[in-house]
Amino acid sequence: MEDTWVQDSVDWAKTPQPSSDEVAVYGWIAERGALDVSACATALGMTPAAVEAAVAALTEHRLIYAAGGRLSVLDPDLVADVATGPLQSAIRRYQAQLENVRDQFSGLRGHYLHAMHGRPLQIEVVGRMEEVRAALTRASAECTFEILTCQPGGNRVPEVLEEALQRDTSTLARGVRMRTLYHHTARFNGPSQAYAATLSLLGAEYRTAHELFGRLIVFDRKLAFVPQADSNWGAVLIREPSVVAYLCAIFEQTWTLAQPYSDAVADGLETVSRDIDRTIARLLAAGLKDETIGRRLGMSLRTVRRHVADIMEELGADSRFQAGVLMATRGMLDHAPPAVGSPGNVAGDAPAPSSGAARTQPAAADCPAPVLDLPSTGV
């Protein structure tokens, strides 16, 4: 490929910029139209040598000059225009080079799209985070009618949500339907609550579930993003229609069983926490380790262990084995957990907490979110 980059002769570091001393001396001279080194130094708290150095620099930069026996100051905007002229020219040259490079690469895209269309299995592995972000941004901009997102985990960073708000608002304004699945733990995340409430008013739809099948983003039922195995930063882009349709069917099944999003306060902290305890009890009885339970429910390991301790305390169990026996005898494992916020989910459906025991509120997983948890794809 032709090398279009050129070396610029501008020395950016040598562009004149007045120091704080020079600014102070310039102001003193501008007010008086004369220079008394001793008086200026005393007034500004500088040494005479520092004043003289500032005057020399101001004279060199043509910010002050002698005229009619007086010292006059020149409009600094005029000096700045002259001083930054080479920089402005360099910026314009770089912008022209940038457009030239973009034009060269754009000529390749037609070949790329033709090759991708002709592949029998349209799967692409994108290993670098920057490239995944670029692919997601492009897919979001080109999306015309629907985005499906499954985002396990409960924590969302406020700065990321603020950046996402404008993008998703624009997407919804184009008439694109947005549906997102979260773990129940997202109900306890304040920024997520505010974000979902705002976008719900614009038409976005959110639901939560105890367990999710993994991270997934689908655009227009044509392009799916799934995480790259053994990587927090890579993604696999899937365009093969049958595979994408299968992933959409998994999403729809989970969506049907999930509950409309609401914050934990609206459902009642006690009710939501008990509902999550039931799921943890069922997973414990199935022999899952705390780490696995945390990943499946979007909780940190520490939070899972607090829930387990609460369950054992409520049951009066001294060991996990004894807790499993007690849960089985009390029928806690005989049915799936009732829906959060449903009429049948009342306090009498579960053992009452022991006296003085505070319910544990779920917290989001402590691990950093993988790359598929991006602003342009929802919360």
C-alpha positions in Angstrom: 0.0 0.0 0.0 1.3 3.4 -0.9 2.8 5.3 2.0 1.0 8.6 2.3 2.5 9.8 5.6 5.0 12.6 5.5 7.3 14.1 8.1 6.1 17.5 9.3 8.7 20.2 9.8 6.8 22.0 12.6 8.4 21.7 16.0 5.3 21.6 18.2 7.3 22.0 21.4 8.9 25.3 20.2 5.6 27.1 19.6 5.9 30.2 21.8 3.6 30.2 24.8 3.9 33.0 27.5 4.8 31.9 31.0 3.0 33.1 34.1 5.8 35.6 34.8 5.5 37.0 31.3 1.7 37.3 31.6 2.1 39.2 34.9 4.7 41.6 33.5 2.6 42.1 30.3 -0.4 43.1 32.5 1.8 45.5 34.6 3.1 47.2 31.5 -0.3 47.4 29.8 -1.7 49.3 32.7 1.2 51.8 32.9 2.6 52.2 29.5 6.1 52.2 31.0 8.5 49.9 32.8 10.2 50.4 36.1 12.0 47.1 36.8 12.3 47.7 40.5 8.7 48.8 41.0 7.4 46.0 38.8 9.4 43.4 40.7 8.1 44.7 44.0 4.5 44.8 42.9 4.6 41.3 41.4 6.7 39.6 44.0 9.4 38.8 41.4 13.2 39.4 41.3 14.5 42.2 39.0 16.3 39.5 37.0 13.0 37.6 36.5 11.3 40.8 35.3 14.0 41.5 32.8 13.8 38.0 31.5 10.1 38.3 31.1 10.5 41.6 29.3 13.1 40.1 26.9 10.7 37.2 26.1 7.8 39.5 25.6 9.9 41.6 23.3 11.0 38.6 21.3 7.4 37.4 20.9 6.6 41.0 19.8 4.0 41.3 22.6 5.5 44.6 23.7 7.4 47.3 21.8 8.7 50.8 22.3 6.9 53.7 20.6 7.1 57.4 21.2 9.1 57.0 24.3 6.6 54.6 25.8 6.2 50.9 26.0 3.1 49.6 24.2 1.5 46.2 24.2 0.3 44.4 21.1 -3.0 42.5 20.8 -2.1 39.0 22.0 -4.7 37.5 19.5 -2.7 38.8 16.6 0.5 37.4 18.0 -1.3 34.0 18.7 -2.5 33.9 15.1 1.1 34.3 13.8 2.6 31.9 16.4 0.0 29.1 15.7 0.1 29.6 11.9 2.5 26.7 11.3 0.5 24.5 13.6 -2.7 25.3 11.7 -1.1 24.4 8.5 0.2 21.1 9.9 -3.2 20.2 11.2 -4.7 20.8 7.8 -2.1 18.7 6.1 -2.7 15.8 8.6 -6.5 16.1 8.0 -5.9 15.8 4.3 -3.7 12.7 4.9 -6.3 11.2 7.2 -9.0 11.5 4.5 -6.7 10.0 2.0 -6.0 7.0 4.1 -9.7 6.5 4.8 -10.4 6.6 1.1 -7.8 4.0 0.4 -9.2 1.6 3.1 -12.8 2.2 2.0 -12.0 0.8 -1.4 -11.3 -2.6 0.3 -14.7 -2.8 2.0 -16.6 -3.9 -1.1 -14.2 -6.8 -1.6 -14.5 -7.7 2.1 -18.4 -7.7 2.0 -18.4 -9.8 -1.2 -16.0 -12.3 0.4 -18.1 -12.5 3.6 -21.3 -13.0 1.6 -19.8 -15.9 -0.3 -18.6 -17.9 2.7 -20.7 -21.0 3.5 -20.2 -20.4 7.3 -20.1 -16.7 8.1 -18.1 -16.6 11.3 -15.4 -14.0 12.1 -13.1 -13.9 15.1 -12.2 -10.4 16.3 -9.5 -10.6 18.9 -8.7 -7.0 19.7 -10.8 -4.8 21.9 -10.6 -1.7 19.7 -11.8 -3.7 16.7 -14.7 -5.2 18.6 -15.8 -1.8 19.7 -15.6 -0.5 16.1 -17.6 -3.5 14.9 -20.3 -3.0 17.6 -20.5 0.7 16.8 -20.9 0.1 13.1 -23.5 -2.6 13.7 -25.5 -0.4 16.0 -25.4 2.5 13.5 -26.5 0.2 10.6 -29.3 -1.5 12.7 -32.7 -0.8 11.3 -35.3 -2.6 13.5 -34.1 -4.6 16.5 -31.3 -5.2 19.0 -31.4 -8.1 21.4 -28.9 -8.0 24.3 -28.2 -10.4 27.1 -25.9 -8.9 29.7 -25.1 -11.1 32.7 -23.8 -9.4 35.9 -25.4 -6.7 38.0 -23.0 -3.8 38.1 -22.9 -1.0 35.6 -20.4 1.9 35.8 -22.1 5.3 35.9 -19.7 6.9 33.4 -20.4 4.1 30.9 -24.2 4.5 31.3 -23.9 8.3 30.7 -22.0 7.6 27.5 -24.6 5.0 26.5 -27.6 7.2 27.1 -27.2 9.4 24.1 -26.4 6.5 21.7 -29.3 4.4 22.8 -31.7 7.4 22.7 -30.7 8.0 19.1 -31.2 4.3 18.3 -34.6 4.3 19.8 -35.5 7.5 17.9 -34.8 5.7 14.7 -37.6 3.2 15.6 -35.2 0.4 16.6 -36.7 -2.0 19.2 -34.3 -2.7 22.0 -34.7 -5.6 24.4 -32.2 -6.4 27.2 -31.9 -9.2 29.7 -30.1 -8.7 33.0 -29.6 -10.8 36.1 -31.9 -10.0 39.0 -28.9 -8.4 40.8 -29.2 -5.5 38.4 -32.3 -4.4 40.4 -30.0 -3.4 43.2 -27.7 -1.2 41.0 -28.8 2.4 41.3 -27.3 3.6 38.0 -28.8 0.7 36.2 -32.2 1.5 37.7 -32.1 5.1 36.6 -30.9 4.2 33.2 -33.5 1.5 32.6 -36.2 3.9 33.9 -35.2 6.6 31.5 -34.9 4.5 28.4 -38.1 2.5 29.2 -40.0 5.8 28.8 -38.5 5.9 25.2 -39.6 2.4 24.4 -36.7 0.2 25.5 -37.6 -3.1 27.2 -35.8 -4.7 30.1 -36.3 -8.0 31.9 -34.3 -9.9 34.6 -33.8 -13.5 35.4 -32.1 -15.6 38.0 -29.9 -17.3 35.4 -28.8 -16.2 32.0 -27.2 -18.2 29.1 -24.3 -15.8 28.6 -23.4 -12.6 26.8 -25.1 -12.1 23.5 -25.9 -9.1 21.2 -27.9 -9.6 18.0 -28.6 -6.9 15.4 -31.6 -7.2 13.1 -31.5 -11.0 13.5 -28.7 -11.0 11.0 -25.5 -10.4 13.0 -24.7 -11.9 16.4 -21.8 -11.1 18.8 -20.7 -13.7 21.3 -17.6 -13.7 23.5 -14.4 -15.3 22.2 -13.5 -18.3 24.3 -10.8 -17.8 26.9 -10.7 -14.0 26.3 -12.2 -11.0 28.0 -11.5 -8.8 25.0 -12.3 -10.7 21.9 -15.6 -11.5 20.2 -17.0 -13.8 17.5 -19.2 -12.3 14.9 -21.8 -14.7 13.4 -23.7 -14.0 10.2 -24.8 -17.6 9.3 -28.6 -17.4 9.3 -29.3 -20.7 11.0 -26.9 -20.1 13.9 -28.2 -16.5 14.4 -31.8 -17.8 14.3 -30.9 -20.4 17.0 -29.3 -17.7 19.2 -32.4 -15.6 18.8 -34.6 -18.5 19.8 -32.6 -19.0 23.0 -33.0 -15.3 23.8 -36.8 -15.4 23.1 -37.2 -18.4 25.4 -35.3 -16.7 28.2 -37.2 -13.4 27.6 -40.5 -15.2 27.9 -39.6 -16.6 31.4 -37.9 -13.5 32.6 -39.6 -10.8 34.7 -40.1 -7.1 33.7 -37.4 -4.9 35.1 -38.1 -3.1 38.4 -36.0 -1.8 41.2 -35.6 -3.8 44.4 -37.3 -1.2 46.5 -40.4 -1.4 44.3 -40.6 -5.2 44.8 -39.5 -5.0 48.4 -35.9 -5.8 49.4 -37.1 -8.7 51.6 -39.0 -10.3 48.7 -36.3 -10.0 46.1 -33.6 -11.2 48.5 -35.7 -14.3 49.5 -36.3 -15.1 45.8 -32.6 -15.0 45.1 -32.0 -17.2 48.2 -34.3 -19.8 46.8 -32.3 -20.0 43.6 -29.0 -20.2 45.5 -30.4 -23.0 47.7 -31.4 -24.9 44.6 -28.0 -24.5 43.0 -26.3 -25.5 46.3 -28.4 -28.7 46.4 -27.3 -29.4 42.8 -23.7 -29.4 44.0 -22.5 -26.2 42.4 -19.6 -24.4 44.0 -19.9 -20.8 45.2 -17.8 -19.5 42.4 -20.0 -21.1 39.8 -23.2 -19.9 41.5 -21.8 -16.3 41.5 -21.1 -16.5 37.7 -24.5 -17.9 37.0 -26.4 -15.3 39.1 -24.2 -12.3 38.4 -22.9 -11.9 42.0 -19.5 -11.6 43.6 -18.1 -14.6 45.5 -18.3 -12.6 48.7 -22.0 -11.9 48.2 -22.8 -15.5 47.4 -21.2 -16.6 50.6 -23.2 -14.1 52.6 -26.3 -15.5 51.1 -25.3 -19.0 51.9 -24.6 -18.0 55.5 -28.0 -16.4 55.7 -29.7 -19.5 54.4 -27.9 -21.7 56.9 -28.7 -19.4 59.8 -32.4 -19.3 58.8 -32.5 -23.1 58.6 -30.5 -23.6 61.8 -28.0 -25.7 59.9 -24.5 -26.3 61.1 -23.2 -27.6 57.7 -24.0 -27.4 54.1 -25.0 -31.1 54.1 -27.4 -30.5 56.9 -28.8 -27.4 55.1 -29.4 -29.5 52.0 -31.4 -32.1 54.1 -33.4 -29.4 55.8 -34.2 -27.6 52.4 -35.4 -30.9 51.0 -37.6 -31.8 53.9 -39.2 -28.3 53.9 -40.0 -28.5 50.2 -37.7 -25.6 49.2 -36.3 -27.6 46.3 -39.5 -29.0 45.0 -40.4 -26.1 42.6 -38.8 -23.3 40.7 -38.5 -20.0 42.5 -41.6 -17.8 42.1 -41.3 -14.7 40.0 -40.0 -11.6 41.7 -42.8 -9.2 42.3 -45.5 -11.8 41.5 -48.7 -12.0 43.7 -47.7 -15.5 44.9 -44.4 -14.4 46.2 -45.2 -13.6 49.8 -43.3 -13.7 53.0 -45.0 -17.0 54.0 -43.4 -18.8 51.0 -40.1 -19.1 52.7 -38.7 -19.5 56.3 -38.7 -16.3 58.4 -35.4 -14.8 59.1 -33.9 -15.5 62.6 -34.3 -12.6 65.1 -32.1 -9.7 64.2 -30.8 -11.2 61.0 -30.3 -8.7 58.3 -31.1 -9.8 54.8 -28.2 -9.7 52.4 -28.7 -7.5 49.4 -27.1 -8.9 46.2 -24.1 -7.2 44.8 -22.7 -7.3 41.3 -19.7 -9.5 40.4 -16.4 -7.9 41.3 -14.6 -8.9 38.1 -14.3 -6.4 35.3 -16.9 -6.6 32.5 -15.8 -8.2 29.3 -15.7 -6.2 26.1 -19.2 -7.1 25.0 -20.5 -5.0 27.9 -20.4 -1.8 25.8 -22.2 1.5 25.9 -23.4 1.2 22.3 -25.3 -2.0 23.1 -27.3 -0.9 26.1 -26.6 -0.9 29.9 
